[in-house]
Amino acid sequence: MNQLQVDQLLPQQLLHSRVFSVVITDLSGGYLYVNPLFQEKFSFVTNQLLGTHFSNTVFANDVSLCNAAAKACIKSPGKSVGITVRKATDETDYNWTQWELSCVRNESGTAMAIICVGHDVTKKEPYNSSLDDHQRIHAAPTLANKMNDEQFISLVNNIPGVIYRCLGDEDFSVVFISNEIENLTGFPASHFMSNKKDGYTALIYPDDKALVKQTILEAIHKKQQYAIEYRVVHKEGDLRWVFERGQGVYDQNQVLSYLDGCIFDITVQKHVEQALAYSQDEVKRLAMVAHSTTNSVMITDADENIIWINQGFTRISGYSLDEIKGKKIGFSLEGPDADEDSKKRLRYALDHKLPFKDEFHSFVKSGEQVWLEVDSQPLFDEKGKHLGFMTIENDITRRKQAQQQQEELLQRLTLATDSAKIGIWEIDIKNNNHVIWDDTMFDIYGYSKDADLSPYKIWKKLMHPDDMNMMIEIIGELVSGKKDMDSALYRIITTNGMIRFVESHAIVKKAENGKIIRLIGTNRNVTDDVLVQEKLKSQNKALRDIAFIQSHEVRRPLANILGVIEVLNNNNTVNNKDILEHLIQSANELDTQIRSIVQKTNSIDGLIGGF
């Protein structure tokens, strides 16, 4: 296709554009025409692209997309097809180009060639080279001459971006703007033609206005191309991210005549970039966590083969990556006394590609068993294809051992409290003084644990009136922190009217900051013990009274007898000395027995005083 034919198809503004790449191919994909900008971009491929195939300049994986787009526009006369693909590059990174494809047909409607207009959306440094001399001289009149050209207007309006021309005045008044502006802002092109000075400027997000103006003015001063990303407010109120690229058009005296440019909606790309940036940060963080965590991390492929482990896995299991690579997930469950139920649960999750969390015994390299807490998640790509599993394991052996010890201790404590019929209670200070009783507490108070009354109401209802103030005072001292523990003996009146004695002990539980959070205590029915003590007191009092009588009332007449004997002995009034001696000896023995009774009475008084 010669130059004359190209000039008939496209305006000079596009053919010599420094913004848009323009190419024309035959129906097989061979290049018939490329504009200078496109040739420059692919000079590393060949100095002359004409005659070569478009696949030389398109990333290999995207060639099929280009073919599909070309076929679509050939099948749809009068319609263009948009596509964004990567272009071949001599660098390691990709470059992205957004293309608009349309089909050229002859007078009979037969497809002849494909016209492609592309825009670089990679966001690399913009091309700063200015228009060549031909453009500077001919660009303005060429566009003016073509402005009413129906073919040109149709082409521009089919470009998936806003094409504009503004005057070089202070307000950059709009001269032309393509219909794509309505998709971008919600306002038709006529709105901006009616508001040439500030129709578009008013839609720029307030925080971005100064940046946009400064960027354009600096580019005009340096006579360079400008490129900027900013936000505009759509008619519906939502924000749209846009990428604008443009350049000044100057007259022969280098005075600014126009601003020509294009604006593309990059809202989706921005969201993708943000998501990608977040994803990349997440990957970095996960990688750091996986390597540094003390937990075990294991990754398998889709066939359940282990392909990677971290140092935590080696520390817990004893296996290195070389030793473990290729083994199946769940291999550590195999061994003597293996938990078959755990193996079945794991197998079900693996077969159905489901996440699973469990705790089970695992055999380490040494042959010993450890308790593991396992959290495994299936991995899928963006198309839903299963890639494998990532498993995080935590060694909970010590926790399990401590838990077992606590359970054994609790069993012993429960056995002891049940045997001694000791009730356990708790007052939760943080939870509005909520009272909790065990079964024995309900038994002590004669109520079923399913009773309608709360434990506090039962306690308050049965409390002996004479003991209520004492108990409220004790509880108040514990709650206020005046005491850390206390005990009391109080009475309750059961539902059948019987008085029951209850022995209570309580301790205070505090948080780390010293604030009291609960009271924990025990109750025991000591009614029988109290009755036994009262009976013993009564018996001891009776014994004491008997001893007192024996030691005091009996000794008084004995003292009189001893006095009479002493008088008779001194006066020699008794002739039979043997009888008198025998009488004196008997009286003294009786006195000794009475003194022994007095000593035992004093001992009994001491014991009784202890109750």
Protein Blocks (a to p, Z undefined) as FASTA:
>chain_A
ZZklmmmmpcfklmmpckbccddddfkopafbdcfklmmmmmmmpmclghpafklmgcfk
lmmmmmmmmmmmmmmghiacddddddddfbfbdcdddddddddddfkopafbdcdddddf
klpacdfbdcdfklmmmmmmmmmmmmmmmklmmmmmmpgcdcddddfbfnopafbdcfkl
mmmnopafklmmmmmmlmmmmmpcfklmmmmmmmmmmmmmnopacddddddddfkopacd
ddddddddddfkopafbdcdddddfklmmmmmmmmmmmmmmmmmmmmmmmmpmbdcdddd
fkopafbdcfklmmmnopafklmgopaehklmgcehiafklmmmmmmmmmnopacddddd
dddfkopacdddddddddddfkopafbdcdddddfklmmmmmmmmmmmmmmmmmmmmmno
pacddddfknooiacddfklmmmnopafkbfbdfklmmmmmpcfklmmmmmmmmmmmmno
pagbdcdddddddfkopacdddddddddddfkopafbdcdddddfklmmmmmmmmmmmmm
mmmmmmmmmmmmmmmmmmmmmmmmmmmmmnopafblmlmmmmmmmmmmmmmmmmmmmmmm
mmmmmmmmmZZ
